[in-house]
Amino acid sequence: MKRKSTEYPADRSKSLDYLWFTFAVVLLIAQFSCSPQLVISKKIVLKQMVSKSPDFADHFTGFVLYDPETKTYLAEQNGDKYFTPASNTKLFTYYSGLRLLGDSIPALKYAEANDTLFFTGTGDPTFLHPDFEYQPAFDLLSDTTKALIWQPENYKDPVFGPGWSWDDYLYYYQPERAGLPIYGNFVRFSMLPGDTTPKVNPPFFQQFVEARPFEKQRTLVERDLSYNSYLFFTPEKLDTVERDVPFKYSFSLGRELLQDTLKKPVVFGYKPDSLQWKTLKGYPSQKVYQAMLWPSDNFIAEQILVMCSSGFGDTLSGNNTLWFVKNKYLNDLPDAPIWHDGSGLSRYNMFTPRSLVALLEETSTLVEQKELFRTLAIGGQAGTIRRWYAGETEPYVFAKTGTLSGVHSLSGFIKTNSGKVLIFSFMHNNYPGFTNPIREQMQEVLEFVRDKY
């Protein structure tokens, strides 16, 4: 996703507001640390840290801390207010996959006659994706000696989600959605020192790439909105370069890519009604969820919702999954989710902190804690929080971030020094400045929770 610079003015910590705030928090901790009213003191300090922080003063902040053992809120500020969640939306997508996909994602649907193999897509984002080695669908199509007939899947969603920025089509984080995605629906450009032209994967697109000398005010790779022709501007000082640029998807392009990769013909057609589809098992689901949650991969998130829809109908549609999951599984959330896509690119999404906490509590009943914590980003170690929330001896935060311009969220689990596992949601909307001061104060709050609860 687009992220603002994380640098901030060097004199930030010298502001009078910040100094007074720090002094007040230290005083409160000292005053109450030995008090018999310890539970009250923790709440007071925590409330001060969240509600009175100068870093949170210029925008809208929500915070909920919840104990799933006692079913009680330990702290709450604006917990019932709606926020733009950004990629915290992927927690809803993860939940949907746990409910609907089973232990492996569906790689392909196929049916075989005497001399023909019919196949159709399921939305699998890993098919020929360069970051996924296991390729059961490719192996099936490559190894068969039968004629290949691709039945175009009944995919009903627009290629972009509602509320997405149309001019982000060129960037890695917004590939088009599809029923049978291929190569992640992007072209990977790479150069090493000494190279004079970029390497292109899949090689099929090499014929559509024009390399030019570096030009100021131009991005490294450019592509027209409606066509798959690329301009690559060779950097003046060449270090190792890698850039993923989405391509314009179509059935005809998908067929050409398949033929070029398989080195055999692929034709469009329809299987006889007498044949029944079989579902080919693909990647272990939990590995796909981790591939979504650690780097906050928007494409995988969107395709997970598409795959989910293949389990309860003949139409491939992430929108159908949203409706189905909301109405079948999420009726008892504290506040009804306003949910429009799988990735969080849409600013139409709106969730409350307490609903995110409730969703995480429900998610924890569907997967073992060890597996859950391994799938979420891990503070100080992995994913989008690998540089934040590092524990002194071991990780203590397992969560999902969400960041858009003016939006930063973090929702997940925190392991305290006393052995508790608490659930939290921290949401910030409409801040005008930089994100790092907000992260730093969030880290102080979560460290306090770790140490005092």
Backbone hydrogen bonds, N-H to C=O, Kabsch-Sander energy under -0.5 kcal/mol:
donor,donor_aa,acceptor,acceptor_aa,energy
12,R,9,P,-1.5
14,K,11,D,-1.4
15,S,12,R,-1.5
19,L,15,S,-2.2
20,W,16,L,-2.8
21,F,17,D,-2.4
22,T,18,Y,-2.6
23,F,19,L,-2.4
24,A,20,W,-2.4
25,V,21,F,-2.3
26,V,22,T,-2.4
27,L,23,F,-2.4
28,L,24,A,-2.3
29,I,25,V,-2.5
30,A,26,V,-2.4
31,Q,27,L,-2.5
32,F,28,L,-2.2
33,S,29,I,-1.7
35,S,32,F,-1.5
38,L,36,P,-1.0
41,S,37,Q,-2.2
42,K,38,L,-2.4
43,K,39,V,-1.8
44,I,40,I,-2.3
45,V,41,S,-2.7
46,L,42,K,-2.8
47,K,43,K,-2.6
48,Q,44,I,-2.3
49,M,45,V,-2.6
50,V,46,L,-1.8
51,S,47,K,-3.2
52,K,48,Q,-2.0
56,F,53,S,-1.4
57,A,54,P,-1.0
59,H,56,F,-0.9
60,F,429,N,-2.1
61,T,59,H,-0.5
62,G,427,M,-2.9
63,F,77,Q,-2.6
64,V,425,S,-1.9
65,L,75,A,-2.5
66,Y,423,I,-3.1
67,D,72,T,-2.8
71,K,67,D,-1.4
72,T,67,D,-1.3
74,L,65,L,-2.6
74,L,72,T,-0.6
75,A,65,L,-1.5
77,Q,63,F,-3.0
81,K,78,N,-1.4
83,F,351,F,-2.7
88,N,85,P,-1.7
89,T,86,A,-1.9
90,K,87,S,-1.6
91,L,88,N,-1.7
92,F,89,T,-1.3
93,T,89,T,-1.4
94,Y,90,K,-2.8
95,Y,91,L,-2.1
96,S,92,F,-2.2
97,G,93,T,-2.3
98,L,94,Y,-2.4
99,R,95,Y,-1.9
100,L,96,S,-2.0
101,L,97,G,-2.7
102,G,97,G,-0.5
104,S,101,L,-0.6
105,I,283,Y,-2.6
107,A,105,I,-0.6
107,A,280,L,-2.9
108,L,280,L,-1.0
109,K,120,T,-2.3
110,Y,278,K,-2.4
111,A,118,F,-2.2
113,A,116,T,-2.9
117,L,147,A,-3.3
118,F,111,A,-3.1
118,F,116,T,-0.5
119,F,149,I,-2.2
120,T,109,K,-2.4
123,G,179,G,-2.0
127,F,124,D,-0.8
129,H,126,T,-1.9
132,F,129,H,-1.9
139,D,135,Q,-2.4
140,L,136,P,-2.3
141,L,137,A,-2.3
142,S,138,F,-2.9
143,D,139,D,-2.6
144,T,140,L,-1.4
147,A,115,D,-2.3
148,L,265,P,-0.5
149,I,117,L,-2.4
149,I,147,A,-0.6
150,W,267,V,-3.1
151,Q,119,F,-2.9
151,Q,149,I,-0.7
155,Y,153,E,-2.1
156,K,316,L,-2.3
164,W,161,G,-1.6
166,W,164,W,-0.6
168,D,165,S,-1.7
169,Y,166,W,-1.1
171,Y,168,D,-1.9
174,Q,171,Y,-2.1
177,R,159,V,-2.1
183,Y,127,F,-1.7
184,G,127,F,-0.7
185,N,182,I,-2.1
186,F,183,Y,-1.4
187,V,245,V,-3.1
188,R,201,N,-3.2
189,F,187,V,-0.6
189,F,243,R,-3.2
190,S,199,K,-2.0
191,M,241,V,-2.1
195,D,192,L,-2.6
199,K,190,S,-3.2
201,N,188,R,-1.9
205,F,202,P,-1.9
206,Q,203,P,-2.2
207,Q,204,F,-0.7
208,F,205,F,-1.9
209,V,206,Q,-1.6
210,E,230,Y,-2.6
211,A,209,V,-0.5
212,R,232,F,-3.3
214,F,234,T,-0.7
218,R,215,E,-1.2
222,E,231,L,-2.4
224,D,229,S,-0.8
227,Y,224,D,-0.6
229,S,227,Y,-0.6
230,Y,208,F,-3.0
231,L,222,E,-2.4
232,F,210,E,-2.6
232,F,230,Y,-0.5
233,F,220,L,-2.9
233,F,231,L,-0.5
234,T,212,R,-2.7
234,T,232,F,-0.8
238,L,236,E,-0.7
239,D,237,K,-0.7
241,V,191,M,-2.7
243,R,189,F,-2.7
245,V,187,V,-2.8
245,V,243,R,-0.5
247,F,185,N,-1.6
249,Y,247,F,-0.7
254,G,250,S,-2.5
255,R,251,F,-2.5
256,E,252,S,-2.1
257,L,253,L,-2.6
258,L,254,G,-2.3
259,Q,255,R,-2.7
260,D,256,E,-2.4
261,T,257,L,-2.0
262,L,258,L,-3.3
263,K,259,Q,-1.9
264,K,259,Q,-0.6
267,V,148,L,-2.0
269,G,150,W,-1.6
275,L,272,P,-1.7
278,K,110,Y,-2.9
280,L,108,L,-3.3
280,L,278,K,-0.6
282,G,105,I,-2.8
285,S,103,D,-2.1
287,K,284,P,-0.7
288,V,284,P,-1.4
289,Y,285,S,-2.5
290,Q,286,Q,-2.1
291,A,287,K,-2.0
292,M,288,V,-1.3
293,L,289,Y,-3.0
294,W,290,Q,-2.6
296,S,292,M,-0.6
297,D,292,M,-2.0
298,N,296,S,-0.6
301,A,297,D,-1.6
302,E,298,N,-2.4
303,Q,299,F,-2.3
304,I,300,I,-2.0
305,L,301,A,-1.4
306,V,302,E,-1.5
307,M,303,Q,-2.9
308,C,304,I,-2.4
309,S,305,L,-1.4
310,S,306,V,-0.7
310,S,307,M,-1.2
311,G,308,C,-1.5
312,F,309,S,-1.1
316,L,154,N,-2.4
317,S,315,T,-0.7
321,T,317,S,-1.5
322,L,318,G,-2.2
323,W,319,N,-2.1
324,F,320,N,-2.6
325,V,321,T,-3.0
326,K,322,L,-2.3
327,N,323,W,-2.1
328,K,324,F,-2.2
329,Y,325,V,-2.4
330,L,325,V,-1.3
330,L,326,K,-0.5
333,L,330,L,-1.1
338,I,350,M,-2.4
339,W,337,P,-0.8
347,R,163,G,-0.6
349,N,346,S,-0.8
350,M,338,I,-3.0
351,F,83,F,-2.1
354,R,79,G,-2.1
356,L,352,T,-2.0
357,V,353,P,-2.1
358,A,354,R,-2.0
359,L,355,S,-2.6
360,L,356,L,-2.4
361,E,357,V,-2.3
362,E,358,A,-2.2
363,T,359,L,-2.7
364,S,360,L,-2.1
365,T,362,E,-1.3
366,L,363,T,-1.8
367,V,363,T,-0.7
372,L,368,E,-2.8
373,F,369,Q,-2.9
374,R,370,K,-1.5
375,T,371,E,-1.3
376,L,372,L,-2.0
377,A,399,A,-1.4
378,I,382,A,-1.5
379,G,377,A,-0.5
379,G,397,V,-2.8
380,G,385,I,-2.5
380,G,388,W,-1.6
381,Q,378,I,-2.3
382,A,378,I,-2.1
384,T,294,W,-1.2
385,I,382,A,-0.8
386,R,383,G,-1.6
388,W,385,I,-1.4
396,Y,389,Y,-0.6
398,F,413,F,-2.5
399,A,377,A,-1.9
400,K,411,S,-2.5
402,G,409,S,-1.6
404,L,407,V,-1.6
407,V,404,L,-2.3
408,H,428,H,-2.1
409,S,402,G,-2.4
410,L,426,F,-2.7
411,S,400,K,-2.0
412,G,424,F,-2.1
413,F,398,F,-3.2
414,I,422,L,-2.5
415,K,396,Y,-2.5
416,T,414,I,-0.6
416,T,420,K,-2.5
417,N,450,R,-3.1
419,G,416,T,-1.7
422,L,414,I,-2.6
422,L,420,K,-0.5
423,I,66,Y,-2.6
424,F,412,G,-2.5
425,S,64,V,-1.9
426,F,410,L,-2.9
427,M,62,G,-2.9
428,H,408,H,-2.0
429,N,60,F,-2.4
430,N,406,G,-1.5
431,Y,406,G,-1.1
435,T,5,S,-0.5
438,I,435,T,-0.6
439,R,435,T,-2.3
440,E,436,N,-2.8
441,Q,437,P,-1.9
442,M,438,I,-2.4
443,Q,439,R,-2.7
444,E,440,E,-1.8
445,V,441,Q,-2.3
446,L,442,M,-2.7
447,E,443,Q,-2.4
448,F,444,E,-2.1
449,V,445,V,-2.2
450,R,446,L,-2.6
451,D,447,E,-2.5
452,K,448,F,-2.6
453,Y,449,V,-1.9
